[in-house]
């Protein structure tokens, strides 16, 4: 079980206290205990701080604020990406969070919250990459490899929008986590990693001398939290998300994690 350290939590909530009156009309869950599962491998949304060893990120800060506004108690468990949606679908956990793209096929297994973030699919490459500048250039050279996690939106974009539609194409090198794929890129095991702009920009800010984003966006995706089908948590969480969008809290979280934070700090 991973929780934000007291200092990190104070850092997360203190600047947002001015919005305290904005949630007076939100549902009160009476201290309800909610178990949230995540992967802790997708900076800056959720990851393990290399300096402190604590699990931190945009989603942790957002969930602490949501918990305060709804009067619920949260705890966290870790699981691999490929097991997350089935585990939440089976009711092993109350919620899941890890930058999950809202998609119709997934909505057949789990309920989604309303969108809390919209991102674009981008190409992440090494900072000195000059052999290709867009998806067409990458696809044209059979020697170029893309790193990905199986079953993710970037995986399907690589298969169907860039390559030949063959999910077993040997040009797709699979990694257990997104972070491992980025490491594979930096060590030249692969030539490109597809990422949403959220994660990609976070890595570029932290490693500006090693990574860059190239080409035009390859599509837009909306992120949502996931729940077992029929969960009574969806409506309260949606109400809290709406309140945070209305009072500027989401903008402040975006500033903190996508502009101010660096994994090198």
Secondary structure, DSSP 8 states (H G I E B T S, - for coil): -----HHHHHHHHHTTGGGGGGGTTS---TTEEEEEEE-SEETTTEEE-TTT--EESHHHHHHHHHHHHHTEEEEEEE--HHHHHHHHHTTSSSEE-SS-B--HHHHTTEEE---SEEEEEEEEEETT--S-SSHHHHHH-TT--EEE-TTSHHHHIIIIIIS-S-TT-TTEEE-SSHHHHHHHHHTTS-SEEEEEHHHHHHHHHH-TTTEEEESS---EEEE--EEETT-THHHHHHHHHHHHHHTTHHHHHHHIIIII--TT-
